[in-house]
Amino acid sequence: MVKKFTILLCFLLVNLSFSQLYEPVKWSTSVEKISDSEYYLVSIATIESGWHLYAQEVPEDGPIPTTFYYDEANDALKLEGKTLEGIGHTVDDKVFQMTIKFFENEAVFKQKVILNEPIAETLASVEFMVCDDEKCLPPTEVDLKFDFNNISESSIPITLQESKPLETNPKEASAEIVYEDSDTENKGLWSIFIIAFLSGFVALLTPCVFPMIPLTISFFTKQSKNKAAGIRNAIIYGISIIVIYVLLGTAVTAIFGADSLNALATNVWFNLIFFLLLVVFAISFLGAFEINLPSSWANKIDEQSYKRGGFVGIFFMALALAIVSFSCTGPIVGTLLVEAASKGGIAPIVGMLGFSLAIALPFALFAAFPGWLNSLPKSGGWLNTVKVVLGFLELAFAFKFLSQADLVLQLHLLEREVFIAIWIAIFGALSLYLLGKLRLPHDGDNNSISVSRLLLALLTLSFTIYLIPGLWGAPLKLISAFPPPLEYSESPYGVGYSKTGSTNSDAPVDIPTGAHLLAPHDILAFNDYDNGLAYAKKVNKPVMIDFTGWACVNCRKMEQNVWPEPRVLNALKNEVVLISLYVDDKRPLPEGEIAESKLRPGKKLRNIGQKWSELQTVKYKANSQPFYVLMNHDEENLITPIAYTPNADKYFDWLSTGIANFKK
C-alpha cells in the first residue's frame, strides 16, 4: 500500500497551533436555465488567498481530486455529460514528477441536467482537498443544494472545459491552461537558462565547434577593412547564432503549444521516446556513427553567405556553422529541448537563448581581443574525449525517462537497485575510459593521459563508489531527483532486511495481529485505533497516535529524518505503541463500522480516511497532518499534542515527557 501512494501530492505542513481548524473553501450554488428542459447546476468554490483546490482529473496516483456526487436516483432529473470546470492553473511538480491542475481564489463547476418534470430542488455533495504553500488538509465533503425556484438565465462568465486526465491526452487536456506567473516558475526558467548556458560552453569544446573559433575570427579580422569593422561583424555573427537557436526554440513552442508540453513529464509514451532518443544521441557521441544534416544544406547555405554579403551574408555564415556542427551540437540541443519542453511555457525559447549565448560569446570576445586566441589550447584528441564524456552522460540521463515510464506503469522493471546498478556500470566505464583502460573508435594511440583527464577520472570514480551503497538502501541524496524512490525497490528495507524483521537486534520478532513493521526502521505499528489501544493495555505502554496521510510528505520527512534519531527510534520501538491513522485512506469501511458523521448529521462515513479524519477533528479540534498524540489507556492526553516538528531534540523532549507522565 505504501508503494502505491509514495508519489501522491504532498501534504506540505508547518508547525502550527494544534487546535487550529481550517476552512479555506466556501461553496455556493445556483441554477442556470439553458432551455425549457435544460439547466446548469452551478457550484462555486470561494477559496481563501494562498490556498488552492484540485481539479476533477489528476494523474494516476496523484492528489485527491474534486469529485461531485449528484442525486442520480432522482427520476425527474438526468445528468448530461461531464461536469465542466474552469481553466485553472497547471504546474509541473518537480518533486513528485507529475502535472497537476488546481484553482485559486474561485473555481466554477457546471453540470448540465435535463428535467423530465418540474422539481423544487435537488441535492448533491462535493469531496475535495485543498493545500497552501505549507500544508494540505485531508479530503473534505460538503453538501450542496440546488434551488429550482430561483433560476437565472445561463451565462458563463469564464471559459469552462471538460475535465480530462492530464496523462491520457496531454496536448488536449492542457490546450487552454493558463500558467501562473510565480516565483517558482521564474526560478524554473532561470534553471533552464543556466543549464543551457553551461551546455553551450560544453558544446564549444567539441571537435565540430572548437576549431571553428580561430578560423571564423581570422576570417573576420582579415576580411574587414579595420579592427572596428571586424569586431562589428563578429558581434553580428554572434547575434545571428542566437537568433537561429532562439528561432528553433520558438518553433518547438509553436508546434507543440506553449503550455501543453509540460504534461508530457508523466506520459509513458513520450518518456519512452525521449529515452530512445537520448540513447541514440549517446551512441552517436561514443563514436558508433555521426548524426549529420544533408551536406547539400551546408553547401547551399555557404554559397548564400558569399553571394549576399553584408549582414545577410553573415547570418548565412552563422546558419552554416549550426548545420556543419550539428553532429556535435545536435544531441546537446536535442537533450535541452526535451528537458525544456517538458517544463512547458517558454522554456524551450529560454533554453535555446542560454545555449546560443554561450556559443556566440567567444566569437565576439575573441574578435575584440584577437590576442586571446594564442591562449586557446590546440585542437587534438582532448576534443574527442569531451564528446565521449558527453555520450556517457547522455546515456545515464536517458534512464531517468525510462524510470519515469516504469513508475507510471508500476511495472517494477527498473526498480531502484537496477537503476543504480546501471549508473554504476555507466560511470564505472567512464572512469575506465578516462584512465585510458577503454578505447573507442575515434581515440588515438597516445598511452599517456593529461592531468585534467586524470582529475576528471578520479571525480567520476569517486562518484561511482558513492553510488555503490545505494544498492544496500543508502539514500544517495546527491542524485535524489534521478533514481526511483526508496520505496520503489526490491528491498525497501535495504539488503539484509525484510518486512518481518531485520538484522537489528532490537527489532521485534513476534508481530501481534493487526500490526506491521513500518519500513525502513521496523517500528511496530497499528493502523486500527481499537487494536492498537488493546495491545497497549496488554503490554502496559502509552499510546502514540500518528494522524498521517499517504500523500503527506512532511509525515515522510518526520519518519525519515526525525524518527531514525537513536533516542527517538528507541522510544518509538520500545516505549510506546504506535497507531498510524491515515486520513486519506479511501478504502471503504466494513459494513459493521459504517456510522453517521458527527460533523455532518444525516451523512454516513464512507471510507476509513473519513473515520480517522473525523476522530481528529472532533476530539482534538485539528485537521492538518502530521499530528501526534500521546495518551494513556483511559484515552487521556499525557502531554499537549504536537504537529510537524523537524527538530529531533524537541520531538524527543515531547516524547520523553509524555512517557514519563505515563509512568507516574
ABEGO torsion letter per residue (X at the ends): XAAAAAABBBBBBBBBBAABBBBABBBBBBBBBABAABBBBBBBBBBBBGBBBBBABBBBGBBBBBBBBBBAABAABBBBEBBBBBAEBBBBBAAAGBBBBBBBGBBBBBBBBBBABBBABBBBBBBBBBBBAABBBBBBBBBBBBBAABBBBBBBABBBBBBBBAAABAAAAAAABBBBBBAAAAAAAAAAAAAAAAAAAAAAABAAAAAAAAAAAAAAAAABABAAAAAAAAAAAAAAAAAAAAAAAAAAAAAAEAAAAAAAAABAAAAAAAAAAAAAAAAAAAGABBBBBBAAAAAAAAAAAAAAEEAAAAAAAAAAAAAAAAAAAAAAAAAAAAAAAAAEEAAAAAAAAAAAAAAAAAAAAAAABAAAAAABBBBEAAAAAAAAAAAAAAAAAAAAAAAAAAAAAGAGABBAAAAAAAAAAAAAAAAAAAAGABBBAABBABABBBAAAAAAAAAAAAAAAAAAAAAAGBAGAAAAAABBBAABBABAAEBGBBAAEBABAABBABBBBGBBBBOAAGBBBBABAAAAAAAAAAAGBBBBBBBBBAABAAAAAAAAAAAABAAAAAAAAAABBBBBBBAABABBBBAAABBBBAABBGBBBABAAAAAAAAAAAAAGBABOBBBBBBBAAGBBABBBBBBBABAAAAAAAAAAAAAAAAX
